[in-house]
Amino acid sequence: VAALLILATGVFARDCTAGLNYCGRTLLDIGHYQTQIDLALFDANQGEANGGSDDLFHCVGGDDGIILFLRFCVNGCQ
């Protein structure tokens, strides 16, 4: 049962594509990115007012889908 649970979890989570920019909301939809978003915001000395959902991030990639904060989107992500 545990192996099935691990397999099922892996099906729904994926990493960002290196070199592309992503809205925080999209990162949250494609995988478990809240921790990476929080770290990227912290590293860039940004607040976490919206949990990163309206911020733009650059995907560095790697095993954990490393991201960097680019900017806050005043009008939200589009």
C-alpha positions as CSV (number, residue, x, y, z in Angstrom):
1,V,0.0,0.0,0.0
2,A,2.8,2.4,0.8
3,A,4.5,1.8,-2.6
4,L,1.2,2.6,-4.3
5,L,0.8,5.8,-2.3
6,I,4.3,6.9,-3.3
7,L,3.6,6.1,-6.9
8,A,0.3,8.0,-6.9
9,T,2.0,11.0,-5.3
10,G,4.7,11.1,-8.0
11,V,2.1,11.1,-10.7
12,F,0.6,14.4,-9.6
13,A,3.8,16.3,-8.7
14,R,6.4,17.4,-11.3
15,D,9.3,19.8,-11.6
16,C,9.3,23.0,-13.5
17,T,11.1,23.2,-16.8
18,A,14.6,24.8,-16.6
19,G,14.9,28.2,-18.3
20,L,11.1,29.0,-18.2
21,N,9.4,31.6,-16.0
22,Y,6.4,30.6,-14.0
23,C,3.7,32.3,-12.0
24,G,3.6,31.1,-8.4
25,R,0.1,30.0,-8.9
26,T,1.2,27.7,-11.7
27,L,4.0,26.2,-9.7
28,L,1.5,25.4,-6.9
29,D,-0.7,23.7,-9.5
30,I,2.1,21.5,-11.0
31,G,3.7,20.3,-7.8
32,H,4.5,20.8,-4.2
33,Y,6.2,24.2,-4.6
34,Q,5.1,26.1,-1.5
35,T,8.4,25.4,0.3
36,Q,10.5,26.4,-2.7
37,I,8.4,29.6,-3.2
38,D,8.8,30.5,0.5
39,L,12.6,30.0,0.2
40,A,12.9,32.0,-3.1
41,L,10.9,34.9,-1.5
42,F,13.1,34.8,1.6
43,D,16.3,34.7,-0.4
44,A,15.1,37.8,-2.4
45,N,14.1,39.6,0.8
46,Q,10.4,39.6,-0.3
47,G,7.4,39.3,1.9
48,E,5.0,36.4,1.8
49,A,1.8,38.5,1.7
50,N,0.1,36.3,-1.0
51,G,2.1,33.1,-0.5
52,G,3.9,33.7,-3.8
53,S,0.8,33.0,-5.9
54,D,1.0,36.4,-7.7
55,D,4.8,36.4,-8.1
56,L,6.9,35.5,-11.1
57,F,9.7,32.9,-10.7
58,H,12.4,31.6,-13.0
59,C,13.0,27.9,-13.0
60,V,16.7,27.0,-12.6
61,G,15.7,23.3,-12.6
62,G,17.6,20.4,-11.1
63,D,16.3,17.5,-9.1
64,D,14.1,19.6,-6.9
65,G,12.9,22.2,-9.5
66,I,14.9,25.1,-8.0
67,I,13.3,28.5,-8.6
68,L,14.4,32.1,-8.2
69,F,12.1,35.1,-7.5
70,L,11.9,37.6,-10.4
71,R,9.1,40.1,-9.5
72,F,5.7,40.7,-7.9
73,C,3.0,40.9,-10.5
74,V,0.9,44.0,-9.5
75,N,-2.1,42.9,-11.7
76,G,-1.7,39.2,-10.8
77,C,-0.3,36.6,-13.1
78,Q,-1.7,36.5,-16.6
